[in-house]
Amino acid sequence: VQLQASGGGLVQAGDSLRLSCTASELTFYFGIYAMAWFRQAPGKEREAVAVISDTGISTRYLDSVKGRFTISRDNAKNTVYLQMNILKPEDTAVYYCAANKFGTVSMREPADYEAWGQGTQVTVSS
């Protein structure tokens, strides 16, 4: 599976952005993959921001983004989204989407994921 992420940019604190990640070259139906958004800031480890189950029923978030970020998916479009509201400077990072076939929302380590998008930069100015 190939993942293409988009939607990053430079915004001010308090603004919103929506990231998208579209899968292609699928061997299996997109709806069997758990999907996640990770982020990595300079000098820091990659961390899971949000995870969504294959059906979209279950989600899990990093504590610092709860109430501000929403992960969703459209299996008909092979796409997962990350709506980011009330952005803060500490949200500045490269954001990556990732896929895990038959995965669950409990999978929050980078090693759990078998496919990655190329990353999209999100920069939040104060």
N, C-alpha and C positions, 0 to 999 in steps of 0.2 A: 504494500500500500504506500502511496505517495501522498504527503500532506503539504498543502500550500496555505500558509498563514498570511493574513493581510489586515490592515486597519489601524496600524500603529501611527504615531505622530507626536508632534510637540503641542502640548496644551498647557493651560494654566491650572493652578490648584482650584478645585471645585468643579472643573469641567468634566465632560463625559466622553468616552470613546467606546466603540464597539469593534471588537476583534472578530474575525471570521477565519475559519480553517476548513478547507474543502479537501476531501479525500478523492484520489483517483487511482487507477490501476489496481482496483480492488479484485482480489481473488475470492473474497467472501463478501456477503452482504454487510454493508456498513453498520447495520443495526445489531451486529453481534460484538461490536467493539465498545468497550468502555473508553471514554475520551477524557483528556485532561488538558488543562492549561498550566504550564509551569512558567516561572520567571527566574531570571538570573541577573542580579545587579553586579557591577564591577567589584571584584574581590570577595564576592559572596557565593555560597553554594546555590545550586539550582533548587528551587522549592516549588512544591505543588500549590497552586493558587486555588484551583477548583477542579473537581472531578464529577463526571456525570455517567450514570449507568447506561447500558446499551439501549434501554427503552426510554431513558430520560426521566424515569420516575424518581430515581434516587440521585441526590447530589451531596457534595461535601465541600466545605470551604476552609481555607486558611483563616484563622481567627481574625487576623487584622483586616480582612476584606469582607467579613460577614456583614450583611446589611447594605453593602455598597456595590458588590459585584454579583452578577447573575450569570450562570452558565446554562446554556440551552442547546438543543440540537434539532435538526430537521433531517430525519433519516431519508426522506424522499429526495433531498438535495445533497446528501452525503456531506453535510456541513454541521459544524459545531460553532457556537458563538460564545463570546464573553462580553457581556455588557458591563462596563465599568463606569460607575457614577461617583461623584464627589471625590475625584482623584486627588491624591496627595503627593507631595514631592517624593516621599518614601516608596511610592509605587513605581518610580522610575526604574526600568529594567528592560532587558530583552525578553519578550514573551514568546513561548514555544507551545505549540499544540503537540499532543502525543496520543498514540492509540495502543490499546491492549486488547487483543482478541480474547473474548470470554472473560474479560477482567471485571473487577468490582470497584466500588467507590472507596474501598479500604486501601487500595493500591496507590500510595502517595510517594513512592521512591522512584527516581529516574530509572533505576534498573528494572523496574516492573514493566516498562513500556518498550514495545518492539519497533515502533515507528515514530519518527519525529518530523515536524515541519522545520523550516529554515530559520524561524525566528523573525519577530517584528519588533522594532524599537518603540518603546513608549517612554516619553520624557515629559515630566510634569514640573513646570516651573512654579516657584513660590511667588 
